[in-house]
Structures are given as C-alpha cells and as structure tokens.
Amino acid sequence: AIAAAARYSRRCHQKSARAGSSMEAVIESLLAFARSAIPTGAESAVQAVQAVLSSVTTDARGAYPLPLCWGNALWAVLACRKHFRAQPAHQRPGVIFSLLATFVLFTMPANLAANWLIFGRTPSALTHPTILPTHLACYAAVLFFPFSLLERVLGSALPYALLDTLGVLDNATTAFNYLEEAYVVSGGSAGVPLPPPL
C-alpha cells in the first residue's frame, strides 16, 4: 500500500509540476503581451500586474499570501452561510456550530485532511499564526456587520466570483505544495527530476 501510494504521489507530482509550469508559462505570456501592448514608460503598470499575479500564484509555493488567506476565508464564510440559508429555518445550525462547520468544511478541509490522514501531524491550519485569526475575523465581520451589508455586497455576483477564484487558487497552490512534500517524504528529492511512472 505504501509503495502504491508513493507511485501515485510521483504520478501526481509529475502532473502538478507540468500544471505549475503551464500556469507560469501562461502568466509569462500574458505579461509579455502586456509589455508589448503598453506604451513605453508604462512599465510600472506591468510590474504591478506581475506583482498581483505572483502574490496569488507563485508566491504561494512557500508561504500563505494574504490575498489567498483572506479571499479563501471570506468565500468560505459566505458559501457556508448561503448553504445554511437554503435549509428550513428549524434545521439551520447555531452560531458556534456554523463557525466550526465553516472552518472544517469550507475554509480548511484539504489542510485538515492532508495533515491528519496523509502526513499524520497537527494541521498547519491550527498552528499557523494568521489562518485561525483571519477565519474568525471574516466570520465576525460577515455575521455582525450592520444590516448584513458586508454579506450582501460580497455575496453579489462579481465580488463573490472574485473571492471564489481566490479560494480555487488557494486550493490549487495548496495541492501543489502537498504533492511536492509527499514526493520528498516518500523518498524523492525536491528539485530533482522525477523518475518515469511505474
């Protein structure tokens, strides 16, 4: 079973490496197009775009960028509240259960599952200095903002889609990081070309 898991991890790592390099190639081609389309002297705009793209993609390879952290937490709170609102009034959970369900089922399910079930360790979602405080702040802001204004604004189509996109990017970068770590733990070496799949 361990050997099969290691082979599966190597195959997944190869796919994630190809996907990661493809994502970086797409970003580079978009930036190259932007450089050619923007008049001379506007290079700072291209650098700003590059900084934003990097902050939600390649910077997440070794850290947890704040745009992904806050975007994922806000999306999770809004998505969970939408889900519970669709339930009959007598079946909707209370605030405490809703807070826990939001964190476990919407904000950090991959982190909790990967760390507990695969790596056998305390999830970084519980030890990271910003994850829990960010989740609590987002939950409190959405729940207690006067007239539910924050929930109404962020839950509208465009802001919600943006937050959802940040959540998806968070999931993708988390998957790449865990696949790389699983490969190293299973006997591979970071930065070394992978062997062909067995």
N, C-alpha and C positions, 0 to 999 in steps of 0.2 A: 504494500500500500504506500509506503514511504517512497519507494523507487518510482511508482506510478505518479505520485504527487510531484516528485522532482521533475519527471519528464513533462508533466503537464505545466509545471511552473516555467520550465525552459521554453516550451512552445508559446506560452502566454507572454513571456518576456520578449521573445523574438517579435511577436505581433505588436506588443506595446512599443518596442524600440522602433519598429517600422512606422507605427502610427505617430509616435512622438517626433520622429524625423520628418514625417509627412506634414505634421502640423507646423513645425518650424519652417519647412520649405514654403508652405502656403503663406505664412506670416512674412517671410523674407520677400516672396514675390509681390505681395501686396505693398510692402514698404518700398520695394524697388519701383513699382508702378507709381506710388505716391510721390517718390522723389522725382520721377521724370515728369509728372503732371503738374507739380507745384513749381511756381516761378522761382528763379534764382533769388536767394535771400530769405526764403521761407523755410530753410532747413530746420529751424527750431520747431515748426509745426510737425514736421516728420518725426523729429526726435521725441516730441510729446506723445504722438501716436504710438511710437515704438515703446516708450516707457509704459503707457497704459496697457498695450498688448502683452508686454513682458510681465507686468505685475499680476496678470491673471493667467499666465501660461508657464513660461519657463522659470520664473522666479519661484513658482510653487514646487519645483523639483527638490528643494532642500529646506523649505520654510513654509509657513502658512500665511500668505499675504492677506492683509486686512480686507481688501475688496472681496476676496473669496470667503473669508471668515464671516464678515457682516452680511454679505449677499446671501450666503447659504443659510445663515441663522434667520434672517428676515423672511426668506422664501419659506423655510420650514414652518415658522410660526403662522404665516398667512395660509399656507396649504393645509396645515392641520386644523386651523380654525374653520376654513371652508369645508373641510371634510366633516367636522363635528356639527357644523351648522346644518348640513344636509340631513342629519339624523333627527328623528322625532324629539321634541323638547324633553320628554321624560327619559330619553336614553342618552342625552348629552352628559359628558363627564364634568366633574367639578374642576376648579382651577388647578389644584395640586396634581390630579391625575393627568389633566391636559398638559401641564408643564412637563411632566415626566414623559408622557407619550410623545410629545413634540420632539424632545431631545433624543429619545431612544429610537423612534420610528421614522422621524423625518430629518432631523439635523445630523445625527452621527451613527446611523445603523451600520454603515460599512466599517467605520473605525472600530466600533464596539465588536462587531462580528470578527473582523480580521485579527484584531489583537487577542481576543479571548479564545476564539476557536482555532485559529491557524498558528499564531505565534505564542500562545499560552502566556500572556503577560497582561499587566494592567493597561487598559486602553489609554492612549495618549490624550483622548478627548477628556479624560478625567484628571489628567495631570498637567496639561498644557496651561500656561498662565492666562491665555486670552479666550479659550473656547467656552468654558462654562460662564465666565462673566459676560461675554458677548451674547450668549444664548439668553441668559437671564435678563440682560438689558433690553434685548429685542422683544422678548416676551412681555416684559413690563411696559415697554413703550407702546406696543400694539394694544395691549389689554387696557391700559389706563389712560391713554391719550383722550382728551375731552371729545365727546360726541363721536368716538370711533373714527376720527378724521384721518389719522395715520393709516388705519386699516383700509379705509375707503380709497384713499389716494394710492397707496402702494398696491392695493388689491385690484386696481383698474388695469385694463389690458396691457398697456405699454410698460409701466413700471413692473408689473408682475412678470411679464415676459423677460425683462432685463434681469430681475432677481432670479428667475428660473434658470436663465442662461449661466449666471454666476454659480448657481448650485450645480449645474451639469459640469461646468469647468472644474469645480471643486471635486466632484466625483471622479472625473477623468484623471486629474493630476494625482489624486489620492491612489487610484488604481495603478498608475504608472509607478509611483513611489513604492507601493507594497509589492508589486511584481518584481521590481528590481531588488528589494530587500529579501524577498522569498528566494530569488535566484542565488543571492550571495549566501543566505543561510543554508540553502540546500547543497552548497559545495561549489557554486560558481564564484566568479570574481568580478566585482564592479569594474566596468570599463574594458573588460576583456571580451573579444568576440565570442558569441555563443556557439557551442557545438551544434552540428545538424541535429534535427529532432530524431529521436529513436523510433 
